[in-house]
Amino acid sequence: MKLATLRDGRLVLVSRDLRLAIDAEGPQGMLDLLRNWARFAPALQDRYSALNAGALQAFAFDPAQAAAPLPRPSQWLDGSVFENHGRLMERAFNSPPADYTQYPMVYQGNADDIIAATDDVRVPSESDGMDIEGELGVLLDETPLGTRRADALAHIRLLVLINDVSLRAHAPREMKTGFGWIRAKPSTALSPVAVTPDELGDAWHDGRCALDLHCHLNGEWFGQPNGREATFGFDQLIEYVAYSRPLRAGTLIGSGTFSNADRAAGSTCISERRAIEMIDHGQPTTPFMRFGDRVRLEMFDAGGHSIFGAIDQRYLAT
């Protein structure tokens, strides 16, 4: 299934080709659906099949009229599961090596203001080091305390694309405090549509997404790394964060920026490209974003069709 939340709060089913939509009868919004998935999902699946078969009267789906699929998740936890990205940053900044053999890295972000795919990103100053981070995220149903890896994937109900907006000028200082990011992490953006894992077909395997995440900056290609190189799958992320607490329905977990060892794949964040330039040439040459710059993040299936719709947004002054 593919689902979206319109700006008026209505939950809708979206056709596989993202052209049409109908009201999702039953649940009172996305959070209600995630809390009561077993109750609502079978009827919604039937309604989704009828929508794609052209058997229901539908209306045109406009991504600009969509809010984030879940604008207020129960919590927002973001991982960093691509070891290649971490190693590049360590080399560029002479940081101590992290241990990628046992525990994934995860931080807790602000869940109270998840913005839409077409919303402008508002930032106080260009000197804040405006950046993008293209990620895949999962939305969970009620996930018990102590959930193990073998059971974790069954709690993933929906997938989304993420732009984890970052302000690089603040990150080093806040990392050193050990208290986590505040200024360095403004509001996060989600794709207009959330999809069930089966919509990815064979590309969804072992808690990973073996598809390219296409990133364009001001209309120019910036990268298309594939998710298959994730060092940790979402099953491992869920087991890690559920070790000492339950994860309430509506929890959003992100993968961290996609990153591949093959540099020809490019990047989904400017900081990684700058790190490569520092390693290769001694200094970065790619600037962080300026006001008016536009980023586009999108993922396509094997037939070249957009799966989630695009995150397509400008960075502007507050």
C-alpha positions as CSV (number, residue, x, y, z in Angstrom):
1,M,0.0,0.0,0.0
2,K,0.9,3.6,-0.4
3,L,-0.5,6.2,2.0
4,A,-0.3,10.0,2.5
5,T,-1.6,12.5,5.0
6,L,-3.1,15.6,3.4
7,R,-2.6,19.0,4.9
8,D,-6.2,19.0,6.1
9,G,-5.3,15.9,8.2
10,R,-7.1,13.3,6.0
11,L,-5.4,9.9,5.6
12,V,-5.5,8.8,1.9
13,L,-4.5,5.8,-0.1
14,V,-2.4,6.7,-3.1
15,S,-2.3,4.7,-6.3
16,R,0.9,2.8,-7.1
17,D,1.7,5.3,-9.9
18,L,1.2,8.2,-7.5
19,R,-1.5,9.8,-9.7
20,L,-4.7,9.1,-7.8
21,A,-5.9,9.0,-4.3
22,I,-9.0,8.0,-2.2
23,D,-9.9,8.5,1.4
24,A,-8.6,5.7,3.7
25,E,-11.8,4.7,5.4
26,G,-11.5,3.5,8.9
27,P,-8.5,4.8,10.8
28,Q,-8.6,8.4,12.1
29,G,-5.2,9.4,10.7
30,M,-1.8,7.7,10.3
31,L,-1.1,7.3,14.0
32,D,-4.4,5.5,14.6
33,L,-3.6,3.2,11.7
34,L,-0.1,2.3,13.2
35,R,-1.7,1.7,16.6
36,N,-4.3,-0.6,15.1
37,W,-2.7,-2.0,12.1
38,A,-4.1,-5.5,12.3
39,R,-7.6,-4.1,12.6
40,F,-7.5,-1.7,9.6
41,A,-4.9,-3.0,7.2
42,P,-6.8,-5.9,5.5
43,A,-9.7,-3.6,4.4
44,L,-7.3,-0.9,3.4
45,Q,-5.4,-3.4,1.3
46,D,-8.6,-4.4,-0.5
47,R,-9.4,-0.8,-1.1
48,Y,-5.9,-0.1,-2.4
49,S,-6.2,-3.0,-4.9
50,A,-9.5,-1.6,-6.1
51,L,-8.0,1.9,-6.5
52,N,-5.2,0.5,-8.7
53,A,-7.7,-1.5,-10.7
54,G,-9.6,1.6,-11.5
55,A,-12.7,0.3,-9.7
56,L,-13.1,3.3,-7.4
57,Q,-13.9,7.0,-8.0
58,A,-10.7,8.8,-7.1
59,F,-9.2,12.3,-7.2
60,A,-5.9,13.5,-8.5
61,F,-3.0,13.2,-6.0
62,D,-1.0,16.4,-5.6
63,P,2.2,16.0,-3.5
64,A,2.1,19.7,-2.7
65,Q,-1.1,19.1,-0.8
66,A,0.5,16.4,1.3
67,A,1.8,17.0,4.8
68,A,4.5,14.6,6.1
69,P,2.9,11.1,6.3
70,L,3.2,11.3,10.1
71,P,3.8,15.0,11.1
72,R,4.1,14.2,14.8
73,P,5.7,10.8,15.2
74,S,5.9,9.3,18.7
75,Q,9.6,9.7,18.6
76,W,12.3,10.2,15.9
77,L,15.4,8.1,16.2
78,D,18.1,8.5,13.5
79,G,20.9,6.0,12.9
80,S,24.2,6.1,11.1
81,V,24.4,2.6,9.6
82,F,26.7,3.2,6.6
83,E,30.2,2.5,7.7
84,N,31.7,4.1,4.6
85,H,30.2,7.5,5.5
86,G,31.6,7.2,9.0
87,R,35.1,6.2,7.9
88,L,35.2,9.1,5.4
89,M,34.3,11.6,8.0
90,E,36.9,10.1,10.4
91,R,39.7,10.3,7.8
92,A,38.8,13.9,6.8
93,F,38.7,15.2,10.4
94,N,41.2,12.9,12.1
95,S,38.5,11.6,14.5
96,P,39.0,8.4,16.6
97,P,37.6,5.4,14.8
98,A,34.1,4.2,15.8
99,D,33.3,0.6,16.4
100,Y,30.9,-0.7,13.7
101,T,31.2,-4.3,14.7
102,Q,28.6,-4.4,17.5
103,Y,26.4,-1.4,18.1
104,P,24.9,1.0,15.6
105,M,25.0,4.7,16.3
106,V,21.7,6.4,17.0
107,Y,20.6,9.8,18.2
108,Q,17.2,11.1,19.2
109,G,15.9,14.0,17.2
110,N,13.0,16.4,17.4
111,A,9.7,14.6,16.6
112,D,7.4,17.6,17.2
113,D,7.9,19.3,13.8
114,I,8.3,16.9,10.9
115,I,7.8,18.9,7.7
116,A,6.3,18.0,4.3
117,A,8.3,17.1,1.2
118,T,7.6,20.4,-0.5
119,D,7.9,22.6,2.5
120,D,10.7,25.2,2.6
121,V,13.5,24.5,5.0
122,R,13.9,27.7,7.2
123,V,17.3,28.4,8.6
124,P,18.6,31.5,10.5
125,S,21.8,32.1,8.6
126,E,23.8,30.9,5.6
127,S,26.8,30.7,8.0
128,D,25.1,27.8,9.7
129,G,26.4,25.3,7.1
130,M,23.2,24.2,5.6
131,D,23.3,20.5,4.5
132,I,21.1,17.6,3.4
133,E,21.1,14.0,4.4
134,G,19.2,11.6,2.2
135,E,17.9,8.6,4.1
136,L,15.3,5.8,4.3
137,G,13.1,5.6,7.4
138,V,10.7,3.1,8.9
139,L,7.5,3.7,10.9
140,L,6.7,1.1,13.5
141,D,3.6,-0.3,15.2
142,E,3.7,-1.0,18.9
143,T,7.1,-2.6,19.5
144,P,7.7,-4.3,22.9
145,L,10.6,-3.7,25.2
146,G,13.3,-6.2,24.5
147,T,12.3,-6.9,20.9
148,R,15.0,-9.1,19.3
149,R,16.4,-8.9,15.8
150,A,14.5,-12.0,14.6
151,D,11.1,-10.3,15.4
152,A,12.0,-6.7,14.6
153,L,11.1,-6.5,10.9
154,A,7.5,-7.6,11.6
155,H,7.0,-4.3,13.4
156,I,7.9,-2.2,10.4
157,R,4.7,-1.1,8.8
158,L,5.7,1.7,6.5
159,L,8.8,3.1,4.8
160,V,9.5,6.8,4.0
161,L,12.3,8.9,2.5
162,I,13.9,11.4,4.8
163,N,15.9,14.6,4.4
164,D,17.6,14.9,7.8
165,V,18.4,18.6,7.5
166,S,21.7,19.4,9.2
167,L,23.5,22.6,10.1
168,R,27.2,21.7,10.0
169,A,28.5,24.8,11.7
170,H,27.0,23.7,15.0
171,A,27.6,20.0,14.9
172,P,31.2,19.8,16.1
173,R,30.6,21.9,19.2
174,E,27.4,20.1,20.1
175,M,29.0,16.7,19.6
176,K,31.8,17.6,22.0
177,T,29.3,18.4,24.8
178,G,28.0,14.8,24.8
179,F,24.5,16.1,25.2
180,G,23.4,15.6,21.6
181,W,22.3,17.8,18.7
182,I,19.9,20.7,19.1
183,R,20.9,23.6,16.9
184,A,22.6,21.3,14.4
185,K,19.4,19.5,13.6
186,P,16.4,21.6,12.4
187,S,13.1,20.1,11.3
188,T,13.3,16.9,9.4
189,A,11.4,16.4,6.1
190,L,9.6,13.2,4.9
191,S,8.5,12.0,1.4
192,P,4.9,12.8,0.5
193,V,4.0,9.1,0.5
194,A,4.7,6.2,2.9
195,V,4.7,2.7,1.5
196,T,4.5,-0.8,2.9
197,P,7.7,-2.8,2.5
198,D,6.2,-5.1,-0.1
199,E,6.0,-2.1,-2.5
200,L,9.8,-2.4,-2.8
201,G,9.6,-6.1,-4.0
202,D,12.9,-8.0,-3.9
203,A,14.8,-4.7,-3.2
204,W,13.6,-4.9,0.5
205,H,15.7,-7.7,2.0
206,D,17.4,-8.3,5.4
207,G,16.2,-5.0,6.7
208,R,17.9,-3.1,3.9
209,C,16.8,-1.4,0.7
210,A,18.8,-2.3,-2.3
211,L,17.8,0.7,-4.4
212,D,19.5,3.9,-5.3
213,L,18.6,7.1,-3.6
214,H,18.8,9.9,-6.2
215,C,20.0,13.3,-5.0
216,H,20.0,16.5,-7.0
217,L,21.1,19.9,-5.9
218,N,19.8,22.9,-7.9
219,G,18.9,20.5,-10.7
220,E,22.4,19.0,-10.9
221,W,23.2,15.3,-10.1
222,F,24.8,15.0,-6.7
223,G,24.7,11.2,-6.1
224,Q,22.7,8.0,-6.1
225,P,24.2,5.6,-3.5
226,N,22.4,2.3,-3.0
227,G,21.1,1.2,0.4
228,R,22.4,-2.4,0.1
229,E,25.7,-1.3,1.7
230,A,24.2,-0.5,5.1
231,T,26.4,-2.0,7.7
232,F,23.4,-2.5,10.0
233,G,19.8,-3.4,8.9
234,F,16.7,-1.9,10.4
235,D,16.2,-5.2,12.3
236,Q,19.5,-4.5,14.2
237,L,18.6,-0.8,14.8
238,I,15.2,-1.8,16.3
239,E,16.8,-4.4,18.5
240,Y,19.4,-1.9,19.7
241,V,16.9,0.9,20.6
242,A,14.3,-1.5,22.1
243,Y,16.8,-3.0,24.5
244,S,15.7,-0.9,27.4
245,R,12.4,0.7,26.3
246,P,9.3,-0.1,24.3
247,L,8.9,1.7,21.0
248,R,5.4,3.1,20.8
249,A,3.4,2.9,17.6
250,G,4.4,5.8,15.4
251,T,8.1,5.7,16.2
252,L,10.2,6.8,13.2
253,I,13.7,5.4,12.7
254,G,16.1,6.6,10.0
255,S,19.0,4.9,8.4
256,G,21.4,7.8,8.3
257,T,22.7,9.2,5.0
258,F,23.1,6.7,2.2
259,S,26.8,6.1,1.3
260,N,28.7,3.7,-0.9
261,A,32.4,2.7,-1.2
262,D,32.3,3.4,-4.9
263,R,32.8,7.1,-5.2
264,A,31.1,7.1,-8.6
265,A,27.8,6.7,-6.8
266,G,28.2,10.2,-5.4
267,S,26.7,11.3,-2.1
268,T,23.4,12.3,-0.5
269,C,25.0,14.9,1.8
270,I,27.4,17.7,1.1
271,S,29.5,17.1,4.2
272,E,30.5,13.7,2.8
273,R,31.5,15.1,-0.6
274,R,33.6,17.8,1.3
275,A,35.2,15.0,3.3
276,I,36.3,13.2,0.1
277,E,37.7,16.5,-1.2
278,M,39.7,17.0,2.0
279,I,41.1,13.4,1.8
280,D,42.0,13.7,-1.9
281,H,43.0,17.4,-2.2
282,G,43.6,18.7,1.4
283,Q,40.7,21.1,1.4
284,P,37.0,21.1,0.5
285,T,35.8,22.9,-2.6
286,T,32.0,22.1,-2.6
287,P,30.2,24.8,-0.6
288,F,27.3,24.2,1.8
289,M,23.9,25.4,0.6
290,R,22.9,29.0,0.0
291,F,19.5,30.5,0.5
292,G,17.4,29.7,-2.5
293,D,19.1,26.4,-3.2
294,R,16.8,23.4,-3.9
295,V,17.3,19.8,-3.1
296,R,15.5,16.8,-4.6
297,L,15.6,13.3,-3.2
298,E,13.8,10.4,-4.9
299,M,13.8,6.6,-5.2
300,F,12.7,4.6,-8.3
301,D,11.7,1.0,-8.8
302,A,13.1,-1.3,-11.4
303,G,10.8,0.1,-14.0
304,G,11.9,3.7,-13.3
305,H,8.7,4.7,-11.4
306,S,8.9,6.9,-8.4
307,I,8.1,4.9,-5.2
308,F,7.6,7.6,-2.5
309,G,7.3,10.7,-4.6
310,A,10.0,13.3,-4.3
311,I,11.3,15.4,-1.4
312,D,11.7,18.7,-3.3
313,Q,12.4,21.7,-1.2
314,R,14.2,25.0,-1.0
315,Y,16.4,26.3,1.8
316,L,15.3,29.9,2.8
317,A,16.0,32.4,5.6
318,T,13.9,32.2,8.8
